Amino acid sequence: MTRRALIIEDNPDIRRLLEATLMRQGFEATSAGAGYPALETARRITPDLITLDLGLPDLDGLEVCRTLRVFSNAYILVVTARAAEADRLEALERGADDVLAKPFSPRELQARVEALFRRPRAASVPESELQTAARVQQGLLPERAPNVPGYEVAGACHPSRSVGGDFFDWESDGSSLAFTLADAMGKGMGAALVAATARAVLRPGRLEQGPGALVGTAARALEPDLLRLGSFVTLLHTRLDAATGEFTYVDAGHGLGLLIHPDGMWERLPTSGPPIGLLQGAEWTAHDSKLEPGGALVALSDGLLEAFPRVDEALNAAAAAVLEAPDADAAVRAIIELDSTGQDDTTAIVVRRDEKSAGVASG
């Protein structure tokens, strides 16, 4: 089985050297030049080895190392020009398995990597804990879809073999609909508990508060624990006016919301800021848009990305599944079935507006 390596390095020359050396060792190499995209990539590809530069442009490499250890049991080899012994010791304390000083030779890199793979990897999570986490995760999901005149609403979460932190939630009073799709970083009981906490803080005032205010309030409540745990939560939270189809949303580092137009064209909803818990004191900008009659609003989790080589291919497949489905329930099922890997939870919400719905909710 091919081993996967994630190279986190902002210097393009060193990145190419690492890629070439590891590929000669038989690794499938993926690279990231900054901390935040590296964390997202690590969740998506589940690497066996991670090489980590400490001097990244967006996040401190030591924080990236600590965060990686929350959800990954990959071997972490810190490759750094920092010469101080304190930096090397701190990297090991944060979860690194070894430290390689720059400059280095390809032979030394290969020897360090082979030495790492002779060590036993971290033990997998006990099955009993996974079962408990699965029960927690299942308890986060709504039992039935809300009744919103003029709209079809459906959602589902298909858990992976290793339970993660996906959840979705919604509420409606008939004239408006608020829904959230979120993903707490990590797997197992830790991620499930973070997801449960996030859901609890997001629930109050969903129909009364605007998405910007609600996400900001939730972030202030969650940040201390997330920063302490080295975890974060991505989410898309939306509030829709059923009479007009106008909606306001906040995307906190999630980036997987789609607006499908009646003519079949679709657009990816822009993000509003970083994941909750990644940057202390972050702020999120609310965006406004409109769901036209005959269109659909779709929220996805990143589990779907496992089945496609590129993000745009995954989103295009999801949009096609919605357009071809006879109703929202069938659309959600079709999206879930697109993921054949089972490596991560796959979660989807689909809100379809009836073609003749204009004015239905307002009577």
VEXFI-967095 format. One line per field, with one value per residue (C-alpha): residue number from 1; residue in one letter; x, y, z. Coordinates in nm, 4 decimals, m for minus. Layout:
N
nr	NUM|...;
rest	A|...;
x	X|...;
y	Y|...;
z	Z|...;
***
This chain:
363
nr	1|2|3|4|5|6|7|8|9|10|11|12|13|14|15|16|17|18|19|20|21|22|23|24|25|26|27|28|29|30|31|32|33|34|35|36|37|38|39|40|41|42|43|44|45|46|47|48|49|50|51|52|53|54|55|56|57|58|59|60|61|62|63|64|65|66|67|68|69|70|71|72|73|74|75|76|77|78|79|80|81|82|83|84|85|86|87|88|89|90|91|92|93|94|95|96|97|98|99|100|101|102|103|104|105|106|107|108|109|110|111|112|113|114|115|116|117|118|119|120|121|122|123|124|125|126|127|128|129|130|131|132|133|134|135|136|137|138|139|140|141|142|143|144|145|146|147|148|149|150|151|152|153|154|155|156|157|158|159|160|161|162|163|164|165|166|167|168|169|170|171|172|173|174|175|176|177|178|179|180|181|182|183|184|185|186|187|188|189|190|191|192|193|194|195|196|197|198|199|200|201|202|203|204|205|206|207|208|209|210|211|212|213|214|215|216|217|218|219|220|221|222|223|224|225|226|227|228|229|230|231|232|233|234|235|236|237|238|239|240|241|242|243|244|245|246|247|248|249|250|251|252|253|254|255|256|257|258|259|260|261|262|263|264|265|266|267|268|269|270|271|272|273|274|275|276|277|278|279|280|281|282|283|284|285|286|287|288|289|290|291|292|293|294|295|296|297|298|299|300|301|302|303|304|305|306|307|308|309|310|311|312|313|314|315|316|317|318|319|320|321|322|323|324|325|326|327|328|329|330|331|332|333|334|335|336|337|338|339|340|341|342|343|344|345|346|347|348|349|350|351|352|353|354|355|356|357|358|359|360|361|362|363;
rest	M|T|R|R|A|L|I|I|E|D|N|P|D|I|R|R|L|L|E|A|T|L|M|R|Q|G|F|E|A|T|S|A|G|A|G|Y|P|A|L|E|T|A|R|R|I|T|P|D|L|I|T|L|D|L|G|L|P|D|L|D|G|L|E|V|C|R|T|L|R|V|F|S|N|A|Y|I|L|V|V|T|A|R|A|A|E|A|D|R|L|E|A|L|E|R|G|A|D|D|V|L|A|K|P|F|S|P|R|E|L|Q|A|R|V|E|A|L|F|R|R|P|R|A|A|S|V|P|E|S|E|L|Q|T|A|A|R|V|Q|Q|G|L|L|P|E|R|A|P|N|V|P|G|Y|E|V|A|G|A|C|H|P|S|R|S|V|G|G|D|F|F|D|W|E|S|D|G|S|S|L|A|F|T|L|A|D|A|M|G|K|G|M|G|A|A|L|V|A|A|T|A|R|A|V|L|R|P|G|R|L|E|Q|G|P|G|A|L|V|G|T|A|A|R|A|L|E|P|D|L|L|R|L|G|S|F|V|T|L|L|H|T|R|L|D|A|A|T|G|E|F|T|Y|V|D|A|G|H|G|L|G|L|L|I|H|P|D|G|M|W|E|R|L|P|T|S|G|P|P|I|G|L|L|Q|G|A|E|W|T|A|H|D|S|K|L|E|P|G|G|A|L|V|A|L|S|D|G|L|L|E|A|F|P|R|V|D|E|A|L|N|A|A|A|A|A|V|L|E|A|P|D|A|D|A|A|V|R|A|I|I|E|L|D|S|T|G|Q|D|D|T|T|A|I|V|V|R|R|D|E|K|S|A|G|V|A|S|G;
x	0.0000|0.1397|0.2428|0.1248|0.3427|0.2298|0.5065|0.4403|0.7046|0.6852|1.0246|0.9649|1.3223|1.3200|0.9661|1.0770|1.3751|1.1494|0.8994|1.1674|1.3391|1.0218|0.8853|1.2077|1.1282|0.7923|0.5719|0.2783|0.3703|0.1295|0.2527|0.1175|0.2947|0.1119|m0.0358|m0.4084|m0.4283|m0.1902|m0.4300|m0.7191|m0.5102|m0.4000|m0.7621|m0.8496|m0.5683|m0.4819|m0.1029|0.1369|0.4211|0.4214|0.7290|0.6772|0.8634|0.8283|0.8542|0.5212|0.3655|0.0252|0.0534|0.3381|0.4721|0.4672|0.0939|0.0423|0.2252|0.0086|m0.3085|m0.2058|m0.1641|m0.5302|m0.6511|m0.3554|m0.1312|0.1060|0.4779|0.5730|0.9256|1.0010|1.2436|1.3653|1.6432|1.5820|1.9045|1.8060|1.7762|1.4644|1.2837|1.3726|1.2633|0.9367|0.8631|0.9020|0.6818|0.4134|0.3987|0.6770|0.8489|1.1864|1.3605|1.5837|1.7984|1.8300|2.0351|2.0050|2.1099|1.8607|2.0370|1.9916|1.6242|1.5677|1.7481|1.5392|1.2169|1.3050|1.3950|1.0546|0.8709|1.0530|0.8792|0.5264|0.2601|0.0178|m0.2480|m0.5860|m0.8885|m1.0581|m1.3758|m1.5818|m1.4794|m1.5711|m1.9126|m1.9661|m1.8550|m2.0960|m2.3841|m2.2877|m2.2660|m2.6011|m2.7611|m2.6568|m2.8680|m3.2283|m3.4997|m3.7018|m3.6863|m3.8680|m4.1844|m4.1208|m4.3990|m4.2600|m3.9391|m3.8003|m3.5434|m3.3351|m3.0118|m2.8094|m2.4784|m2.3100|m2.0450|m1.7086|m1.5375|m1.3577|m1.6223|m1.5565|m1.7139|m1.9687|m2.3128|m2.6012|m2.8963|m3.1915|m3.4931|m3.7924|m4.1022|m4.2538|m4.1585|m3.7825|m3.5308|m3.1994|m2.9574|m2.6000|m2.3545|m2.0347|m1.7256|m1.5187|m1.1593|m1.0488|m1.1970|m1.3324|m1.4679|m1.2749|m1.4243|m1.7722|m1.7604|m1.6325|m1.9179|m2.1726|m2.0439|m2.0519|m2.4081|m2.5184|m2.3757|m2.5149|m2.8734|m3.0077|m3.1388|m3.0934|m3.4095|m3.3740|m3.0045|m2.8392|m2.5769|m2.2896|m2.3912|m2.4720|m2.1418|m1.9499|m2.1202|m2.0625|m1.6981|m1.6314|m1.7829|m1.5950|m1.2545|m1.1013|m1.1669|m1.0748|m0.7463|m0.6641|m0.7381|m0.5667|m0.8914|m1.1175|m1.4620|m1.5547|m1.9171|m2.1706|m2.4616|m2.7501|m3.0799|m3.3300|m3.6469|m3.8989|m4.1169|m3.8398|m3.5725|m3.3187|m3.0640|m2.7755|m2.4901|m2.1561|m1.8954|m1.6277|m1.3483|m1.5799|m1.5933|m1.8342|m2.1612|m2.3233|m2.5974|m2.7551|m2.9500|m3.2712|m3.0811|m2.8486|m2.5485|m2.3959|m2.1614|m1.9513|m2.0399|m1.7423|m1.6041|m1.6391|m1.3267|m1.1205|m1.2510|m1.3674|m1.0806|m0.8000|m0.7230|m0.8089|m1.0286|m1.1197|m1.4253|m1.6650|m1.8464|m2.2033|m2.2903|m2.6297|m2.7693|m3.0975|m3.2371|m3.4590|m3.7633|m3.6355|m3.2922|m3.1210|m2.8911|m2.6447|m2.4048|m2.1490|m1.8845|m1.5290|m1.5763|m1.6970|m1.3584|m1.1935|m1.3555|m1.2287|m0.8824|m0.9867|m1.2344|m1.4036|m1.4737|m1.6401|m1.8562|m1.9530|m2.0575|m2.2637|m2.4371|m2.5146|m2.6590|m2.8934|m3.0041|m3.0792|m3.2644|m3.6457|m3.6545|m3.4324|m3.4254|m3.3082|m3.0507|m2.8990|m2.8860|m2.7162|m2.4532|m2.3786|m2.3415|m2.0762|m1.8285|m1.7081|m1.4013|m1.5548|m1.2451|m1.4379|m1.7945|m2.0015|m2.2734|m2.5067|m2.8000|m3.0123|m3.2745|m3.4737|m3.7152|m4.0241|m4.0477|m4.3827|m4.3000|m4.2746|m4.5081|m4.6198|m4.4794|m4.6183|m4.9666;
y	0.0000|0.3414|0.5596|0.9206|1.2155|1.5728|1.8337|2.1595|2.4028|2.7594|2.7641|2.6334|2.5039|2.3050|2.1877|2.0461|1.8735|1.7139|1.6054|1.4483|1.2689|1.1262|1.0200|0.8251|0.6470|0.5435|0.8080|0.9789|1.3403|1.6320|1.9806|2.2865|2.6185|2.7491|2.6215|2.6607|2.4813|2.2188|2.1367|2.1051|1.8823|1.6635|1.5997|1.5201|1.2832|1.1155|1.1094|0.8525|1.1065|1.4837|1.7012|2.0352|2.3637|2.5823|2.9177|2.9313|3.2548|3.2268|3.0057|2.9212|2.5775|2.4679|2.5441|2.3506|2.0561|2.0677|2.0915|1.8012|1.5811|1.6336|1.4279|1.2631|0.9740|1.0372|1.0494|1.4180|1.5129|1.8784|2.0176|2.3529|2.6123|2.7083|2.6171|2.6735|2.3598|2.5069|2.5130|2.1515|2.0378|2.2305|2.0709|1.7270|1.8325|1.9497|1.6051|1.5856|1.2478|1.3824|1.7065|1.7461|2.0598|2.2635|2.2361|1.8596|1.5998|1.3718|1.0703|1.2019|1.2743|0.9234|0.7690|0.9690|0.8698|0.5002|0.5182|0.6696|0.3918|0.1305|0.2717|0.1589|0.4128|0.5497|0.3007|0.3250|0.4366|0.1512|0.0264|0.1036|0.4699|0.4785|0.3343|0.5978|0.8712|0.7379|0.7601|1.1175|1.2108|1.0507|1.2413|1.5715|1.5165|1.6407|1.3741|1.5287|1.8066|2.1341|2.2214|2.5389|2.6199|2.6529|2.4657|2.1140|2.0650|1.7506|1.6555|1.3488|1.2496|0.9253|0.8491|0.7072|0.4067|0.6464|0.8746|1.2451|1.5726|1.6446|1.7639|1.9596|2.1302|2.3431|2.5346|2.6982|2.8910|2.8507|3.1969|3.1626|2.8800|2.8695|2.5829|2.4962|2.2422|2.2160|2.0008|1.9812|1.8918|1.5457|1.2015|0.9857|1.0986|1.4275|1.5524|1.4309|1.6225|1.9392|1.9073|1.8621|2.1759|2.3759|2.2679|2.3675|2.7186|2.7751|2.6713|2.9641|3.2574|3.1070|3.2657|3.5922|3.6702|3.7417|3.4851|3.7272|3.8009|3.4380|3.3010|3.5771|3.4985|3.1248|3.1807|3.3831|3.1024|2.8233|2.9839|2.9196|2.5454|2.5130|2.6971|2.4845|2.1644|2.2789|2.2167|2.4241|2.4129|2.4984|2.5815|2.7290|2.8966|3.0365|3.2139|3.2262|3.4352|3.1944|3.4662|3.6232|3.3523|3.6038|3.4565|3.5709|3.3391|3.3145|3.0665|3.0146|2.8474|2.5837|2.6803|2.4106|2.5948|2.6008|2.8170|2.6447|2.8726|2.7755|2.7549|2.4871|2.7141|2.7117|2.9208|2.8476|3.0696|3.2814|3.2243|3.4880|3.4200|3.1436|2.8419|2.9094|2.8533|2.8831|3.2522|3.4180|3.7255|3.6516|3.8164|3.6984|3.8989|3.8009|3.7685|3.8152|3.6322|3.4993|3.1561|3.1921|2.9703|2.6507|2.6885|2.5071|2.5883|2.3123|2.2664|1.9845|1.8487|1.7827|1.4047|1.4216|1.5593|1.2229|1.0729|1.3336|1.4548|1.8228|2.0277|2.1708|1.8189|1.7244|2.0372|1.9905|1.6304|1.7450|2.0134|1.7613|1.5200|1.7906|1.8946|1.5360|1.4366|1.4518|1.6027|1.7200|1.3823|1.2083|1.4834|1.4288|1.0524|1.1021|1.3306|1.0816|0.8020|1.0021|0.9241|0.5669|0.5970|0.5973|0.7799|1.0674|1.1596|1.2787|1.5272|1.7275|1.9667|2.0534|2.3305|2.3431|2.6234|2.5229|2.6745|2.8361|2.9288|3.3079|3.4589|3.1230|3.1830|3.5341|3.4167;
z	0.0000|m0.0984|0.1944|0.1933|0.2919|0.3569|0.3161|0.5026|0.3805|0.2486|0.0744|m0.2815|m0.3284|m0.0040|m0.0807|m0.4155|m0.2524|0.0085|m0.2568|m0.4790|m0.1916|m0.0428|m0.3806|m0.4362|m0.1096|m0.2522|m0.0915|m0.2584|m0.1761|m0.1230|m0.0329|0.1454|0.1824|0.4884|0.8141|0.7622|0.4236|0.5637|0.8473|0.6046|0.3754|0.6654|0.7549|0.3954|0.2912|0.6274|0.5708|0.7145|0.7374|0.7829|0.7388|0.9103|0.8784|1.1894|1.0079|0.8247|0.6926|0.8609|1.1708|1.4037|1.3155|1.6804|1.6951|1.3725|1.5291|1.8407|1.6327|1.4077|1.7116|1.8047|1.5085|1.3338|1.4325|1.1393|1.2081|1.2295|1.1253|1.1963|0.9373|1.0637|1.0473|1.4108|1.5851|1.9484|2.1582|2.3235|1.9868|1.9127|2.2577|2.2326|1.8949|2.0533|2.3457|2.1017|1.9427|1.6835|1.6504|1.5368|1.4365|1.1306|1.1048|0.7835|0.5726|0.5342|0.2806|0.1016|0.2517|0.6053|0.5396|0.4062|0.7036|0.9529|0.7778|0.7718|1.1413|1.2170|1.0367|1.2423|1.5490|1.6438|1.5573|1.8124|1.9143|1.7481|1.9457|2.1357|1.9709|2.2813|2.2570|1.8881|1.9703|2.2389|2.0002|1.7361|1.9833|2.0726|1.7060|1.6226|1.9080|1.7504|1.4392|1.4041|1.3889|1.1069|0.8498|0.9203|0.7316|0.5328|0.2813|m0.0693|0.0133|0.0461|0.3219|0.3755|0.5456|0.6406|0.7943|0.6908|0.9544|0.8553|1.0064|1.2402|1.3873|1.3460|1.4414|1.1674|1.2625|1.1152|1.2771|1.1754|1.3031|1.1359|1.2394|0.8914|0.7718|0.8178|0.8271|1.0105|0.9511|1.0388|0.9014|1.1039|1.1318|1.4501|1.3750|1.4746|1.5123|1.7905|2.1226|2.1306|1.8037|1.8996|2.2273|2.0583|1.8070|2.0874|2.2613|1.9378|1.8678|2.2178|2.1875|1.8395|1.9148|2.1240|1.9209|1.5760|1.4394|1.6334|1.5898|1.2584|1.1504|1.2078|1.5663|1.6417|1.5114|1.6890|2.0201|1.9756|1.8870|2.2021|2.4088|2.2285|2.1777|2.5231|2.5077|2.1402|2.1884|2.4925|2.3003|1.9812|1.7922|1.5695|1.4113|1.0529|0.9840|0.7477|0.9273|0.7237|0.7938|0.5082|0.4643|0.3145|0.1580|m0.0488|m0.0689|0.0591|0.2972|0.5113|0.5973|0.7705|0.6518|0.9172|0.7220|0.5763|0.2100|0.0928|0.0374|m0.3075|m0.4531|m0.7534|m0.9852|m1.1682|m1.4995|m1.3560|m1.3083|m0.9610|m0.7532|m0.4479|m0.1533|m0.0384|0.3089|0.5809|0.7868|0.9509|1.1424|1.4977|1.7388|1.4863|1.5440|1.8735|1.8370|1.4742|1.3193|1.0506|0.7853|0.7025|0.3325|0.1659|m0.1354|m0.2722|m0.3473|m0.6531|m0.7259|m0.8870|m0.7258|m0.4394|m0.1500|m0.0598|0.2328|0.2331|0.4663|0.3507|0.3616|0.0024|m0.1068|m0.0326|m0.3415|m0.5904|m0.6903|m0.6857|m0.4848|m0.7950|m0.9243|m0.5945|m0.5961|m0.9598|m0.8873|m0.5883|m0.7947|m1.0693|m0.8110|m0.6821|m1.0302|m1.1347|m0.8166|m0.8060|m0.4542|m0.1691|0.0070|m0.3086|m0.3648|m0.0197|m0.0730|m0.4100|m0.2567|0.0220|m0.2338|m0.4212|m0.1421|m0.1880|0.0381|0.3861|0.5167|0.6711|0.7630|0.4683|0.5599|0.3381|0.3635|0.0595|0.0559|m0.2686|m0.3481|m0.5437|m0.8891|m0.8059|m0.4474|m0.4838|m0.2292|m0.0817|0.2668|0.2852|0.1974;
***
